[in-house]
Amino acid sequence: MQILAGALAIVVVICVCLLLFFRSLADERARAAEAEVRRLKALLEDVKEVAWTNRDIAPELATIVIDTIRVAERSHRPELPD
């Protein structure tokens, strides 16, 4: 009976360790995804700034780039409840 209880305790410890390990992997992936989102948002801001500061070179293209980014940002922004 003691062997069975010891084996059960070992299995429980292994399960808890595995659960914590996979949870930490999920947390790390979430942090990496958030960092990537921040990087891409900064890149979009840079593209908008470049298009705006160089609009005299190609005004039609600058307008298209800025408007396309703004429309995409608005369409992906969640609506706040009233």
ChimeraX attribute file (.defattr): number of C-alpha atoms within 10 A of each C-alpha:
attribute: neighborCount
match mode: 1-to-1
recipient: residues
	/A:1	6
	/A:2	7
	/A:3	8
	/A:4	9
	/A:5	10
	/A:6	11
	/A:7	12
	/A:8	12
	/A:9	12
	/A:10	12
	/A:11	12
	/A:12	12
	/A:13	12
	/A:14	12
	/A:15	12
	/A:16	11
	/A:17	12
	/A:18	12
	/A:19	12
	/A:20	12
	/A:21	12
	/A:22	11
	/A:23	12
	/A:24	12
	/A:25	12
	/A:26	12
	/A:27	12
	/A:28	12
	/A:29	12
	/A:30	12
	/A:31	12
	/A:32	12
	/A:33	12
	/A:34	12
	/A:35	12
	/A:36	12
	/A:37	12
	/A:38	12
	/A:39	12
	/A:40	12
	/A:41	13
	/A:42	12
	/A:43	12
	/A:44	16
	/A:45	14
	/A:46	12
	/A:47	16
	/A:48	20
	/A:49	14
	/A:50	14
	/A:51	20
	/A:52	16
	/A:53	11
	/A:54	13
	/A:55	14
	/A:56	11
	/A:57	10
	/A:58	11
	/A:59	13
	/A:60	10
	/A:61	14
	/A:62	21
	/A:63	15
	/A:64	12
	/A:65	16
	/A:66	18
	/A:67	13
	/A:68	12
	/A:69	15
	/A:70	13
	/A:71	10
	/A:72	10
	/A:73	13
	/A:74	10
	/A:75	9
	/A:76	8
	/A:77	8
	/A:78	8
	/A:79	8
	/A:80	5
	/A:81	4
	/A:82	3
